[in-house]
Amino acid sequence: MVDANRAQRLVILGTGGTIAGRASQAGDNVGYVAGQVSVADLVAAVPALAGLPLTVEQVAQVDSKDMGLPVWQALVRQLSVHLNDPTVPAVVVTHGTDTLEETAFVLQQVLQPRKPVVLTCAMRPASALAPDGPQNISDAVAVARQATGGGVVVVCAGQVHSARDVAKVHTYQLNAFDSGDAGPLACVEEGEVRSFRPWGTAPDQTSSDVLTRFMAADVLPRVELVTSHADADGSVVRALLAQAAPSRPLRGIVVAATGNGTVHQSLTEALNEARAGGVRVVLASRCARGRVVPHAGLAFDHSQGLSPVKARLALALELLAS
Ligand code: ASP
C-alpha cells in the first residue's frame, strides 16, 4: 500500500551550473566557479520546500558548458528509475544555463516522458547577494506539482518553456530564456502556474529504440556545426572531410545558415561535396527568431524549425537510430 506522502514524493536531481556556483565575494555575479554547492544545500535554502516529501540526488556537478553524453546518460538513467516509480509524480533537474536547451531537447527526444520533467537554473551563483536560484527552484517545484501533462520543460525567471522552443538569449539578465515565436507555455505567479496554452506531449513510438541505443552509445554519431556568413568559404567543411577519423566518421553537418536557409555559394560547393560523400547536410537558420520556411530553392534539407544546436542533436539522434 502507498501512503499519501510517498505518493507525492518529488525528486530533485542536481547537475551543477551557476545555480550551484560560488564566488569568493558575495557581490560578484560573474567571477564565480559553477557547480560547487550540493543540490541538497540548494534545496535546503528554499523555505517554501521545507516539509515537502522530496528525494534529492546529485547526478553530476559540472559547468554546463562542459555537458555531454556521459552526464546525459547518467541523467537519463536516474530519470528512468524515478519516472518509473508510481510514487513519483514528477522530477526537477537543476542545471547550468549555457547548454540547458540542449539537455532539455535531448531528454525530451530520448525519454519522451509521460510525467513532467522540469529543468531549472540560475543566472547568478548561489553566493550572490540576491541569487535567483532559490526562486527558480521554488517555481520549478510548483510546476512539477501542478503540471497536468508530461514532457520536459524549462523554468526560469517565472516562465515555463518547452524543450523544443527554449533558447538562451541573454548573457547576463535573469530572464535569459525565450521561446521565440512560440512564446512561453506558462508563467508562475506566487507559486501558481498560469498556462497560456495546453502543454504536455504524447510520447511517440520511436522512444524505446532511441533510448536503448542512446544508453549503449560510447559517443554520438559525429555531426558538426558550421556557420554561413559573409566572406565564407568551404575550407572548414573540406578540413572536416579530410581529417574524418575512421573510428568516428563525419556523418552530418548542420549549417547555421543566413536568413531563410541561404548559404554562401563557396560554402555550398563544399557542402555538396560532403553530401556526395554520404554526409547528411541540414539547414537551420542563425536568425534568433523564425524558422527556415520550406521552399523549392533550398539547397539542402531543413531543420523543421529547430535551432542549429538542436538540429545538430536531432540529426545525431536520428543517425544513432538508423
Ligand atoms: N556556465 C554556467 C553553466 O552553464 C552558466 C550558468 O549556469 O548560468 O553551467
Boltz pocket constraint, residues with backbone or C-beta under 6 A from the ligand:
constraints:
  - pocket:
      binder: B
      contacts: [[A, 16], [A, 17], [A, 18], [A, 19], [A, 34], [A, 62], [A, 63], [A, 64], [A, 65], [A, 95], [A, 96], [A, 97], [A, 98], [A, 99], [A, 121], [A, 122], [A, 123], [A, 124]]
      max_distance: 6.0
